[in-house]
Amino acid sequence: MERVTFQNKGNTVVGNLFKPAGFTQDTTYPAIVVTHPFGAVKEQVSTTYAELLAAQGFIALVFDASYQGESGGEPHFSEFPSARVEDIRRAVDFLSVHPDVDEDRIGALGICAGGGYTVNVSQTEMRIKAVAGVSTFDIGSARRDGVGHLGKQSAVYRTDLLKRSGQARTRETGGGEVEMFSLIADNPKFDMNDLSTIPVMYQEGYKYYSEIDPNPRFMGTFALSSLSRQMAFFPFEGIELISPRPLLLIAGSEADTLYMSQDAIERAKEPKELLVLDGASHIDLYWNPEYVPQVADKLTEFFAKNL
């Protein structure tokens, strides 16, 4: 593994580059940009899949999103969809001129929100030849409407959040403190003493990030000022533009976000495939040894065929 950096509009993006076993410098390899979930850092889910793909002969690049992890950008712990999309383009830039990469064989994989960003950028980034998402998450829909039936948000609540996000921006512009926001603790519908009120994705996500694969740079809360930009994001608009390049989405049958992958696939044109793993939740595809090998095998098959 090699530590690397590249630039995104003045922010230094920090990444790790994984090379295949038996790597030699007398050839070039297909490469995959792997984009992490909302809140995660590069050492977590994206590295899990990067290592598995590298073992199968691919160069894989993971990185911390701008404003997150080890990467630059202020206010830190912001989630800006436009920056996340541009991160992926800059990652493709990096790989396109790397001496060990075949620039005509670059693919992209995103997990959770990273899947939504990957689908979005691939609509207009023709250097990406094959597109895959795991537990693909539409962050715009989630912030506007909530996640599934448990997280359903009213128009009144949405408007209130937008007002608060705007007020937070005003305070920051005036030199005030950055206000942080928690998707669970700051939602009045969710009761930590009654987990039945909280979507399974959030329950399992909390356990994953706090117990299964903790990292001190994990973004547990984010800058409220960035919430309005998340609501303004529509990752699947224009998804048909990915065609005729192939699209693969993988989701769990028990994921409370399955409908997002179904929506994306319905909108997309051929060639496209949605693989639903029986019994798996959204977070299971991050780490669960019952499902991760199945996902990795499918991704290997997909990228080997299409890169």
C-alpha positions as a Markdown table, in Angstrom:
| # | Residue | x | y | z |
|---|---|---|---|---|
| 1 | Met | 0.0 | 0.0 | 0.0 |
| 2 | Glu | 1.3 | 3.4 | -1.0 |
| 3 | Arg | 0.2 | 6.7 | 0.6 |
| 4 | Val | -0.7 | 9.3 | -2.1 |
| 5 | Thr | -2.2 | 12.8 | -2.4 |
| 6 | Phe | -3.9 | 14.8 | -5.1 |
| 7 | Gln | -5.5 | 18.2 | -5.2 |
| 8 | Asn | -9.2 | 19.2 | -5.4 |
| 9 | Lys | -9.6 | 23.0 | -5.8 |
| 10 | Gly | -7.1 | 23.9 | -3.1 |
| 11 | Asn | -7.8 | 20.9 | -0.8 |
| 12 | Thr | -5.2 | 18.2 | -0.4 |
| 13 | Val | -7.0 | 14.8 | -0.7 |
| 14 | Val | -5.1 | 12.0 | 1.0 |
| 15 | Gly | -5.4 | 8.5 | -0.2 |
| 16 | Asn | -3.9 | 5.0 | -0.3 |
| 17 | Leu | -3.1 | 3.1 | -3.4 |
| 18 | Phe | -3.3 | -0.7 | -3.4 |
| 19 | Lys | -1.3 | -2.6 | -6.0 |
| 20 | Pro | -1.8 | -6.3 | -7.0 |
| 21 | Ala | 0.2 | -9.1 | -5.5 |
| 22 | Gly | 3.1 | -9.8 | -7.8 |
| 23 | Phe | 3.0 | -6.3 | -9.1 |
| 24 | Thr | 5.7 | -5.4 | -11.6 |
| 25 | Gln | 6.6 | -2.1 | -13.3 |
| 26 | Asp | 6.9 | -3.6 | -16.8 |
| 27 | Thr | 3.1 | -3.6 | -17.4 |
| 28 | Thr | 0.0 | -1.5 | -16.7 |
| 29 | Tyr | -3.0 | -2.6 | -14.8 |
| 30 | Pro | -6.7 | -1.8 | -14.7 |
| 31 | Ala | -7.6 | 0.5 | -11.9 |
| 32 | Ile | -10.6 | 1.2 | -9.7 |
| 33 | Val | -11.5 | 4.3 | -7.7 |
| 34 | Val | -13.2 | 3.2 | -4.5 |
| 35 | Thr | -15.3 | 5.9 | -2.7 |
| 36 | His | -16.2 | 5.5 | 0.9 |
| 37 | Pro | -19.7 | 5.9 | 2.6 |
| 38 | Phe | -21.0 | 9.0 | 4.3 |
| 39 | Gly | -19.1 | 9.4 | 7.6 |
| 40 | Ala | -16.5 | 6.8 | 6.9 |
| 41 | Val | -12.8 | 7.2 | 6.3 |
| 42 | Lys | -10.6 | 5.5 | 3.8 |
| 43 | Glu | -9.3 | 2.9 | 6.2 |
| 44 | Gln | -12.7 | 1.4 | 6.7 |
| 45 | Val | -15.2 | 0.0 | 4.2 |
| 46 | Ser | -13.4 | 1.3 | 1.0 |
| 47 | Thr | -10.1 | -0.3 | 2.1 |
| 48 | Thr | -11.9 | -3.7 | 2.7 |
| 49 | Tyr | -13.0 | -3.8 | -0.9 |
| 50 | Ala | -9.8 | -2.2 | -2.3 |
| 51 | Glu | -7.7 | -4.9 | -0.7 |
| 52 | Leu | -9.9 | -7.7 | -2.1 |
| 53 | Leu | -9.8 | -6.1 | -5.6 |
| 54 | Ala | -6.1 | -5.7 | -5.5 |
| 55 | Ala | -5.7 | -9.4 | -4.6 |
| 56 | Gln | -7.5 | -10.1 | -7.9 |
| 57 | Gly | -5.2 | -8.0 | -10.1 |
| 58 | Phe | -6.5 | -4.5 | -9.9 |
| 59 | Ile | -4.9 | -1.3 | -8.7 |
| 60 | Ala | -7.3 | 0.3 | -6.3 |
| 61 | Leu | -7.4 | 3.9 | -5.0 |
| 62 | Val | -9.1 | 4.9 | -1.8 |
| 63 | Phe | -9.1 | 8.4 | -0.3 |
| 64 | Asp | -10.7 | 10.5 | 2.4 |
| 65 | Ala | -13.3 | 12.9 | 1.0 |
| 66 | Ser | -12.5 | 16.6 | 0.9 |
| 67 | Tyr | -13.4 | 18.2 | 4.3 |
| 68 | Gln | -13.1 | 14.8 | 6.0 |
| 69 | Gly | -10.6 | 12.3 | 7.5 |
| 70 | Glu | -7.0 | 13.3 | 6.7 |
| 71 | Ser | -8.0 | 15.4 | 3.7 |
| 72 | Gly | -8.1 | 19.2 | 3.7 |
| 73 | Gly | -11.0 | 21.6 | 3.6 |
| 74 | Glu | -12.8 | 23.8 | 6.1 |
| 75 | Pro | -15.1 | 23.6 | 7.9 |
| 76 | His | -13.9 | 20.1 | 8.5 |
| 77 | Phe | -16.6 | 17.4 | 8.8 |
| 78 | Ser | -18.7 | 18.9 | 6.1 |
| 79 | Glu | -20.5 | 16.7 | 3.5 |
| 80 | Phe | -20.6 | 18.6 | 0.2 |
| 81 | Pro | -21.9 | 16.5 | -2.7 |
| 82 | Ser | -20.3 | 18.7 | -5.3 |
| 83 | Ala | -16.9 | 18.3 | -3.6 |
| 84 | Arg | -17.4 | 14.5 | -3.3 |
| 85 | Val | -18.2 | 14.2 | -7.0 |
| 86 | Glu | -15.2 | 16.3 | -7.9 |
| 87 | Asp | -13.0 | 14.2 | -5.6 |
| 88 | Ile | -13.8 | 11.2 | -7.8 |
| 89 | Arg | -13.0 | 13.1 | -11.0 |
| 90 | Arg | -9.6 | 14.2 | -9.4 |
| 91 | Ala | -9.0 | 10.5 | -8.4 |
| 92 | Val | -9.6 | 9.6 | -12.1 |
| 93 | Asp | -7.1 | 12.3 | -13.1 |
| 94 | Phe | -4.6 | 10.8 | -10.7 |
| 95 | Leu | -5.0 | 7.3 | -12.1 |
| 96 | Ser | -5.1 | 8.5 | -15.7 |
| 97 | Val | -1.5 | 9.7 | -15.6 |
| 98 | His | -0.2 | 7.1 | -13.2 |
| 99 | Pro | 2.6 | 5.1 | -14.9 |
| 100 | Asp | 1.3 | 1.8 | -13.6 |
| 101 | Val | -2.3 | 2.3 | -14.8 |
| 102 | Asp | -3.9 | 1.6 | -18.1 |
| 103 | Glu | -5.8 | 4.8 | -18.6 |
| 104 | Asp | -8.4 | 3.1 | -20.8 |
| 105 | Arg | -9.3 | 0.6 | -18.1 |
| 106 | Ile | -10.4 | 2.7 | -15.2 |
| 107 | Gly | -13.6 | 1.7 | -13.2 |
| 108 | Ala | -15.4 | 3.2 | -10.2 |
| 109 | Leu | -16.9 | 1.6 | -7.1 |
| 110 | Gly | -18.8 | 3.4 | -4.4 |
| 111 | Ile | -20.3 | 2.2 | -1.2 |
| 112 | Cys | -23.4 | 3.8 | 0.4 |
| 113 | Ala | -23.3 | 7.5 | -0.3 |
| 114 | Gly | -20.1 | 6.8 | -2.2 |
| 115 | Gly | -22.3 | 4.7 | -4.5 |
| 116 | Gly | -24.6 | 7.6 | -5.2 |
| 117 | Tyr | -21.6 | 9.9 | -5.9 |
| 118 | Thr | -20.1 | 7.3 | -8.2 |
| 119 | Val | -23.3 | 6.9 | -10.1 |
| 120 | Asn | -23.6 | 10.6 | -10.4 |
| 121 | Val | -20.1 | 11.5 | -11.6 |
| 122 | Ser | -20.1 | 8.5 | -14.1 |
| 123 | Gln | -23.0 | 10.1 | -16.0 |
| 124 | Thr | -20.5 | 12.7 | -17.4 |
| 125 | Glu | -17.1 | 11.2 | -16.7 |
| 126 | Met | -16.4 | 9.1 | -19.7 |
| 127 | Arg | -13.0 | 8.0 | -18.5 |
| 128 | Ile | -14.9 | 5.7 | -16.1 |
| 129 | Lys | -15.5 | 2.6 | -18.2 |
| 130 | Ala | -17.5 | 0.5 | -15.6 |
| 131 | Val | -19.6 | 1.6 | -12.7 |
| 132 | Ala | -20.5 | -0.3 | -9.5 |
| 133 | Gly | -22.3 | 0.6 | -6.3 |
| 134 | Val | -22.7 | -1.4 | -3.0 |
| 135 | Ser | -25.6 | -0.5 | -0.7 |
| 136 | Thr | -26.0 | 2.6 | -2.9 |
| 137 | Phe | -27.4 | 5.5 | -1.0 |
| 138 | Asp | -29.2 | 8.6 | -2.4 |
| 139 | Ile | -28.1 | 11.2 | 0.1 |
| 140 | Gly | -30.3 | 13.8 | -1.4 |
| 141 | Ser | -33.5 | 11.8 | -1.0 |
| 142 | Ala | -32.4 | 10.7 | 2.5 |
| 143 | Arg | -31.9 | 14.3 | 3.6 |
| 144 | Arg | -35.1 | 15.6 | 2.0 |
| 145 | Asp | -37.5 | 12.7 | 2.8 |
| 146 | Gly | -35.7 | 10.5 | 5.4 |
| 147 | Val | -34.8 | 6.8 | 5.1 |
| 148 | Gly | -37.6 | 4.3 | 4.6 |
| 149 | His | -40.9 | 4.5 | 6.5 |
| 150 | Leu | -39.3 | 5.0 | 9.9 |
| 151 | Gly | -37.3 | 8.0 | 8.9 |
| 152 | Lys | -40.0 | 9.7 | 6.9 |
| 153 | Gln | -39.8 | 13.4 | 7.2 |
| 154 | Ser | -42.5 | 16.0 | 6.7 |
| 155 | Ala | -42.2 | 19.0 | 4.5 |
| 156 | Val | -42.4 | 21.2 | 7.6 |
| 157 | Tyr | -39.5 | 19.5 | 9.2 |
| 158 | Arg | -37.5 | 19.7 | 5.9 |
| 159 | Thr | -38.1 | 23.4 | 5.7 |
| 160 | Asp | -37.0 | 23.8 | 9.3 |
| 161 | Leu | -33.8 | 22.0 | 8.6 |
| 162 | Leu | -33.1 | 24.2 | 5.6 |
| 163 | Lys | -33.7 | 27.3 | 7.7 |
| 164 | Arg | -31.3 | 26.0 | 10.3 |
| 165 | Ser | -28.7 | 25.1 | 7.7 |
| 166 | Gly | -28.9 | 28.6 | 6.3 |
| 167 | Gln | -28.6 | 30.2 | 9.7 |
| 168 | Ala | -25.5 | 28.1 | 10.4 |
| 169 | Arg | -23.9 | 29.3 | 7.2 |
| 170 | Thr | -24.6 | 32.9 | 8.2 |
| 171 | Arg | -22.9 | 32.4 | 11.6 |
| 172 | Glu | -19.9 | 30.8 | 10.0 |
| 173 | Thr | -19.7 | 33.6 | 7.5 |
| 174 | Gly | -19.6 | 36.0 | 10.4 |
| 175 | Gly | -16.8 | 34.1 | 12.0 |
| 176 | Gly | -19.0 | 32.2 | 14.4 |
| 177 | Glu | -18.6 | 28.6 | 15.6 |
| 178 | Val | -19.4 | 25.7 | 13.3 |
| 179 | Glu | -22.6 | 24.0 | 14.4 |
| 180 | Met | -22.6 | 20.2 | 14.2 |
| 181 | Phe | -25.5 | 18.0 | 13.4 |
| 182 | Ser | -26.3 | 14.4 | 14.3 |
| 183 | Leu | -28.6 | 12.3 | 12.1 |
| 184 | Ile | -29.8 | 10.4 | 15.1 |
| 185 | Ala | -29.5 | 12.5 | 18.2 |
| 186 | Asp | -30.9 | 15.7 | 16.5 |
| 187 | Asn | -33.9 | 14.0 | 14.9 |
| 188 | Pro | -36.9 | 14.4 | 17.2 |
| 189 | Lys | -38.5 | 11.3 | 15.8 |
| 190 | Phe | -35.7 | 9.0 | 17.0 |
| 191 | Asp | -35.7 | 7.8 | 20.6 |
| 192 | Met | -32.4 | 6.1 | 21.7 |
| 193 | Asn | -34.4 | 4.3 | 24.4 |
| 194 | Asp | -36.7 | 2.8 | 21.8 |
| 195 | Leu | -34.7 | 1.5 | 18.9 |
| 196 | Ser | -37.9 | 0.6 | 17.0 |
| 197 | Thr | -38.2 | 4.3 | 16.1 |
| 198 | Ile | -34.8 | 4.3 | 14.4 |
| 199 | Pro | -34.1 | 2.9 | 10.9 |
| 200 | Val | -32.0 | -0.3 | 11.0 |
| 201 | Met | -29.3 | 1.3 | 8.8 |
| 202 | Tyr | -28.6 | 3.9 | 11.5 |
| 203 | Gln | -28.7 | 1.4 | 14.3 |
| 204 | Glu | -26.3 | -1.0 | 12.6 |
| 205 | Gly | -24.2 | 1.9 | 11.3 |
| 206 | Tyr | -23.6 | 3.2 | 14.8 |
| 207 | Lys | -22.5 | -0.3 | 15.9 |
| 208 | Tyr | -20.2 | -0.7 | 12.9 |
| 209 | Tyr | -18.5 | 2.7 | 13.4 |
| 210 | Ser | -18.3 | 2.5 | 17.2 |
| 211 | Glu | -17.5 | -1.2 | 17.8 |
| 212 | Ile | -16.8 | -3.3 | 14.6 |
| 213 | Asp | -14.4 | -1.0 | 12.8 |
| 214 | Pro | -13.9 | 2.2 | 14.8 |
| 215 | Asn | -11.6 | 5.0 | 13.6 |
| 216 | Pro | -10.8 | 8.2 | 15.4 |
| 217 | Arg | -11.3 | 10.3 | 12.2 |
| 218 | Phe | -14.9 | 8.9 | 11.6 |
| 219 | Met | -17.4 | 11.7 | 11.0 |
| 220 | Gly | -20.0 | 11.0 | 13.7 |
| 221 | Thr | -21.6 | 14.5 | 13.3 |
| 222 | Phe | -21.3 | 16.9 | 10.4 |
| 223 | Ala | -21.4 | 20.6 | 9.8 |
| 224 | Leu | -25.1 | 21.7 | 9.7 |
| 225 | Ser | -24.2 | 24.4 | 7.1 |
| 226 | Ser | -23.6 | 21.6 | 4.6 |
| 227 | Leu | -27.0 | 20.0 | 5.0 |
| 228 | Ser | -28.7 | 22.3 | 2.4 |
| 229 | Arg | -26.3 | 21.2 | -0.2 |
| 230 | Gln | -27.0 | 17.6 | 0.5 |
| 231 | Met | -30.7 | 18.2 | 0.1 |
| 232 | Ala | -30.0 | 19.8 | -3.3 |
| 233 | Phe | -28.3 | 16.6 | -4.6 |
| 234 | Phe | -30.2 | 14.3 | -7.1 |
| 235 | Pro | -27.7 | 11.6 | -7.9 |
| 236 | Phe | -29.8 | 9.5 | -10.2 |
| 237 | Glu | -31.0 | 12.3 | -12.5 |
| 238 | Gly | -29.3 | 11.5 | -15.8 |
| 239 | Ile | -28.3 | 8.0 | -14.8 |
| 240 | Glu | -29.3 | 6.8 | -18.3 |
| 241 | Leu | -26.2 | 8.6 | -19.6 |
| 242 | Ile | -24.0 | 5.9 | -18.1 |
| 243 | Ser | -25.1 | 3.6 | -20.9 |
| 244 | Pro | -23.6 | 1.9 | -23.0 |
| 245 | Arg | -21.1 | 1.5 | -20.2 |
| 246 | Pro | -22.1 | -1.2 | -17.7 |
| 247 | Leu | -23.7 | -0.5 | -14.4 |
| 248 | Leu | -23.8 | -3.0 | -11.4 |
| 249 | Leu | -25.5 | -2.3 | -8.1 |
| 250 | Ile | -25.4 | -4.7 | -5.2 |
| 251 | Ala | -27.8 | -4.4 | -2.2 |
| 252 | Gly | -29.2 | -6.5 | 0.6 |
| 253 | Ser | -32.7 | -7.9 | 0.5 |
| 254 | Glu | -33.3 | -6.6 | 4.1 |
| 255 | Ala | -31.7 | -3.2 | 3.6 |
| 256 | Asp | -33.9 | -0.3 | 4.4 |
| 257 | Thr | -32.2 | 1.4 | 1.5 |
| 258 | Leu | -32.9 | -1.3 | -1.1 |
| 259 | Tyr | -35.5 | 0.9 | -2.8 |
| 260 | Met | -32.8 | 3.4 | -3.7 |
| 261 | Ser | -30.9 | 0.8 | -5.7 |
| 262 | Gln | -34.2 | -0.3 | -7.3 |
| 263 | Asp | -35.0 | 3.3 | -8.2 |
| 264 | Ala | -31.5 | 3.8 | -9.8 |
| 265 | Ile | -31.7 | 0.5 | -11.8 |
| 266 | Glu | -35.2 | 1.3 | -13.0 |
| 267 | Arg | -34.0 | 4.7 | -14.3 |
| 268 | Ala | -30.8 | 3.3 | -15.9 |
| 269 | Lys | -30.4 | 1.9 | -19.4 |
| 270 | Glu | -28.8 | -1.3 | -20.4 |
| 271 | Pro | -26.3 | -2.9 | -19.7 |
| 272 | Lys | -27.4 | -2.9 | -16.1 |
| 273 | Glu | -27.7 | -5.3 | -13.2 |
| 274 | Leu | -29.0 | -5.3 | -9.7 |
| 275 | Leu | -27.8 | -8.1 | -7.5 |
| 276 | Val | -29.8 | -8.5 | -4.3 |
| 277 | Leu | -28.2 | -10.7 | -1.6 |
| 278 | Asp | -30.8 | -12.6 | 0.4 |
| 279 | Gly | -30.9 | -11.8 | 4.1 |
| 280 | Ala | -28.4 | -8.9 | 4.0 |
| 281 | Ser | -28.9 | -5.5 | 5.5 |
| 282 | His | -27.4 | -2.2 | 4.3 |
| 283 | Ile | -24.5 | -2.3 | 6.8 |
| 284 | Asp | -23.9 | -6.1 | 6.3 |
| 285 | Leu | -22.3 | -5.3 | 3.0 |
| 286 | Tyr | -19.7 | -3.2 | 4.8 |
| 287 | Trp | -18.1 | -5.9 | 6.8 |
| 288 | Asn | -20.2 | -9.1 | 7.4 |
| 289 | Pro | -18.0 | -12.2 | 6.4 |
| 290 | Glu | -21.2 | -13.9 | 5.2 |
| 291 | Tyr | -21.7 | -11.3 | 2.5 |
| 292 | Val | -18.5 | -9.4 | 1.8 |
| 293 | Pro | -16.9 | -12.3 | -0.1 |
| 294 | Gln | -20.0 | -12.6 | -2.3 |
| 295 | Val | -19.9 | -8.9 | -3.1 |
| 296 | Ala | -16.2 | -9.1 | -3.8 |
| 297 | Asp | -16.6 | -12.1 | -6.2 |
| 298 | Lys | -19.3 | -10.3 | -8.1 |
| 299 | Leu | -17.2 | -7.1 | -8.3 |
| 300 | Thr | -14.2 | -9.0 | -9.5 |
| 301 | Glu | -16.3 | -10.7 | -12.2 |
| 302 | Phe | -17.8 | -7.4 | -13.3 |
| 303 | Phe | -14.6 | -5.4 | -13.5 |
| 304 | Ala | -12.6 | -8.3 | -15.0 |
| 305 | Lys | -15.2 | -8.5 | -17.8 |
| 306 | Asn | -15.6 | -4.8 | -18.4 |
| 307 | Leu | -12.1 | -3.3 | -17.9 |
